Amino acid sequence: MTLEQIVLKAGDAIRHADALLITAGAGMGVDSGLPDFRGDHGFWTAYPMYQQLGINFIAAANPAHFKRDPAFGWGFYGHRTNLYRETVPHAGFSILQRWIDRFELEAFVVTSNVDGQFQKAGFAHDAILEVHGSIHHMQCLRPCHDDIWPNIETFAIDFSTMRSQQIPTCPRCHDTARPNILMFGDDSWISSRSHGQNIRFDFFQAGIADKNVTVIELGAGSAVPTIRYLTERLGNRPQTTVIRINPREPEIRPPHLAIGCGALDGLQKIDAILTA
């Protein structure tokens, strides 16, 4: 099929759906100006100071830093906290919201992103599953208890050393606090918040078991394939059409649909058909 034919089929899938499942990876944030961490060079383009230190994304996103050198651990995550707070969600988020409202779709979001952009864009907080947690929440590093609380800290980062002047602490034991994010090599992440979201997602899936469902996957790559695996599992259920939008790895088995472009571009292409 030509790209035009694929986009037409994608529009039909949304128009005739009862429910919309949005699955999103890191590529969803690129059009909002967030950095692409694809490969070491992508990470070092965003954080050249880590290249000088010989640290890649996997090494930076590691809870060991909070134990050995909390100021260095919070240098990375404090900067990302600031960045995500300042970022304005791109127009693709509004396009998705408009489809949900126009076609009266039941909707749920599943994302591996920790940036909170779907909440900021106005999506219902109780219809979002953040499988890797959220940078906007914190927990005790040890942990001395299972509490999760909002990240309301401010951070000033020394970019020459990637160290934070502020080191958040646990309100109970006063030891170091860390983001409530599943990191690489992580054995102390408190998953209860994401688990609660996952229970709501299970209820949502049960409620749409006999309905026409369209899944839109946005910017989910194969390097950390959590979202792609979920999308493909969802695509196995009857009465489900998957639309995969990805600029580098759009391939998906028929009858599902692949659109080889960025998230915003792909959503705008489909929206042009739906508003024609």
C-alpha positions in Angstrom: 0.0 0.0 0.0 1.0 3.6 -0.6 1.4 5.9 2.3 -1.8 7.7 1.3 -3.7 4.4 1.4 -2.2 3.5 4.8 -3.2 6.9 6.2 -6.8 6.5 4.8 -7.1 3.1 6.5 -5.7 4.6 9.8 -8.4 7.3 9.6 -11.1 4.6 9.1 -9.8 2.7 12.1 -10.1 5.7 14.3 -13.5 6.7 12.9 -15.0 3.3 13.5 -13.4 2.6 16.8 -15.2 2.3 20.2 -12.0 2.7 22.2 -8.6 4.2 21.6 -5.4 2.9 23.3 -2.4 5.2 23.0 1.0 3.5 23.6 3.9 5.9 23.6 7.7 5.7 23.9 10.4 8.3 24.0 9.8 9.4 20.4 6.6 11.0 21.5 8.5 13.8 23.2 10.9 14.6 20.4 8.4 17.0 18.7 8.1 18.9 22.0 11.8 19.5 21.9 12.8 16.7 24.4 16.1 15.0 23.6 16.4 11.7 21.7 18.5 9.3 23.7 18.8 6.8 20.9 22.2 5.3 21.1 25.2 6.7 22.9 25.7 9.6 20.4 22.1 10.7 20.8 22.5 10.8 24.6 25.8 12.6 24.3 24.4 15.2 22.0 21.9 16.1 24.7 24.5 15.7 27.5 28.0 16.3 26.1 29.4 16.5 29.6 28.7 12.8 30.1 30.7 11.9 27.0 33.7 13.5 28.6 33.1 11.4 31.6 32.6 8.2 29.5 29.1 7.7 30.8 26.2 6.6 28.5 22.5 6.7 29.2 22.4 3.3 30.9 25.2 4.3 33.2 23.7 7.7 34.0 20.2 6.2 34.7 21.4 4.0 37.5 20.4 4.2 41.2 24.0 3.5 42.3 24.8 7.1 41.8 22.4 8.1 44.5 24.1 5.8 46.9 27.7 6.8 46.0 27.3 10.4 45.2 23.7 11.8 45.5 24.6 15.2 44.1 25.8 13.5 40.9 22.7 11.3 40.8 20.5 14.3 41.1 22.5 16.2 38.5 21.0 14.1 35.8 17.5 13.7 37.3 17.3 17.2 38.6 18.1 18.6 35.1 15.5 16.3 33.6 12.9 17.4 36.2 13.6 21.1 35.2 13.4 20.2 31.5 10.1 18.3 31.8 8.5 21.1 33.8 9.4 23.6 31.2 8.4 21.6 28.2 5.1 22.3 26.5 3.4 19.2 24.9 3.3 19.4 21.2 0.1 19.7 19.1 -0.1 15.9 18.6 -1.4 15.6 22.2 -4.3 17.9 21.3 -5.1 16.0 18.1 -5.5 12.8 20.2 -7.7 14.6 22.7 -9.8 15.9 19.8 -10.4 12.5 18.4 -11.4 11.1 21.8 -14.0 13.9 22.2 -15.2 13.9 18.6 -15.7 10.2 18.3 -16.7 9.6 21.9 -14.0 7.1 22.4 -13.1 5.3 25.6 -9.4 5.9 26.0 -6.3 4.9 27.9 -2.7 5.8 27.7 0.3 3.5 28.4 3.7 5.1 28.2 7.3 4.3 29.1 8.0 8.0 29.4 8.5 9.4 32.9 8.0 13.0 31.8 4.3 13.6 32.7 3.6 15.1 29.4 0.2 13.4 28.9 -1.0 14.7 32.3 0.2 18.2 31.4 -1.6 17.9 28.1 -4.9 17.3 29.9 -5.3 13.5 29.7 -7.3 12.0 32.6 -4.8 11.1 35.3 -6.8 7.9 36.1 -6.5 6.7 32.5 -2.7 6.7 32.2 -0.2 3.9 33.0 3.4 5.0 33.4 5.2 1.6 33.3 8.5 3.0 34.4 7.2 5.5 37.0 7.4 9.3 37.0 10.1 11.9 37.6 7.4 14.0 39.3 7.3 11.6 42.2 9.9 10.6 44.7 10.6 7.8 47.2 13.2 6.9 49.8 16.4 5.6 48.4 16.9 2.8 51.0 13.8 2.6 51.1 12.8 2.9 54.8 9.1 2.8 53.9 6.8 2.5 50.9 5.6 6.0 50.6 5.7 7.9 47.3 5.3 11.7 47.3 5.2 14.5 44.8 8.5 15.9 43.5 8.2 19.6 44.4 12.0 20.2 44.7 13.9 22.9 42.8 17.2 22.1 41.3 20.3 24.1 40.3 22.7 22.1 38.3 26.4 22.7 37.7 26.8 21.6 34.1 30.6 21.4 34.3 30.3 18.6 36.8 26.7 17.5 36.4 26.1 17.9 40.1 23.0 19.3 41.8 23.2 21.8 44.6 20.1 20.3 46.1 19.8 16.8 47.4 16.2 15.8 48.3 15.8 13.8 51.5 13.3 11.3 52.8 10.9 13.0 55.3 11.1 9.9 57.6 14.7 8.8 57.8 16.3 12.0 56.3 18.5 9.8 54.0 18.6 10.6 50.3 15.4 10.5 48.3 15.4 9.4 44.7 12.9 9.7 41.7 10.2 7.1 41.7 11.5 5.8 38.4 12.5 2.3 37.3 16.2 2.7 36.5 18.7 0.2 35.0 19.9 -2.3 37.5 17.3 -1.1 40.0 16.4 -3.2 43.0 14.8 -0.6 45.2 12.1 1.0 43.0 8.8 1.1 44.7 6.3 0.1 42.1 3.0 0.5 44.0 2.0 3.7 42.1 2.5 2.1 38.7 0.9 -1.1 39.9 -2.3 0.9 40.8 -2.3 2.4 37.4 -1.8 -1.1 35.9 -4.9 -2.4 37.8 -7.0 0.4 36.3 -5.6 -0.5 32.9 -6.7 -4.1 33.4 -10.2 -3.0 34.2 -10.2 -0.8 31.1 -9.2 -3.8 28.9 -11.9 -6.0 30.5 -14.4 -3.3 29.6 -13.5 -3.1 25.9 -13.1 -6.9 25.4 -15.9 -7.1 22.8 -15.5 -3.7 21.2 -13.6 -2.3 18.2 -10.3 -1.0 19.4 -7.7 1.1 17.7 -4.2 1.2 19.2 -1.9 4.1 18.2 1.8 3.4 19.0 3.9 6.6 19.0 7.7 6.7 19.0 8.3 3.4 20.7 11.6 1.8 19.5 13.1 -1.6 19.9 16.1 -0.7 22.0 13.9 -0.8 25.2 11.0 -2.7 23.7 8.5 -2.5 26.6 5.9 -0.5 24.7 6.4 -2.4 21.4 5.8 -5.7 23.1 2.7 -4.4 24.7 1.4 -3.0 21.4 1.9 -6.3 19.6 0.2 -8.2 22.4 -2.8 -5.9 22.2 -2.8 -6.3 18.4 -3.4 -10.0 18.9 -6.9 -9.5 20.3 -9.8 -9.6 17.9 -11.4 -6.4 16.6 -8.2 -4.5 17.1 -6.2 -2.4 14.6 -2.7 -1.1 15.5 -1.3 2.0 13.9 2.5 2.2 14.5 4.0 5.6 13.9 7.8 5.5 14.0 10.4 7.3 11.9 13.0 4.6 12.0 11.4 1.2 12.9 7.7 1.4 11.7 7.5 -2.2 10.5 4.5 -4.2 11.8 2.8 -7.4 10.5 -0.4 -7.0 8.5 -3.2 -6.2 8.8 -1.8 -3.6 11.1 -0.6 -0.3 9.8 2.9 1.3 9.7 3.5 5.0 9.1 7.2 5.9 8.9 7.5 9.3 10.3 7.6 11.2 13.6 4.7 11.2 16.1 3.4 14.7 15.4 3.8 14.4 11.6 1.9 11.0 11.6 -0.9 12.3 13.8 -1.3 15.4 11.5 -1.5 13.2 8.4 -4.3 11.1 9.9 -6.0 14.2 11.3 -6.0 15.8 7.8 -8.0 12.8 6.6 -10.5 12.9 9.5 -11.1 16.6 9.1 -11.3 16.7 5.3 
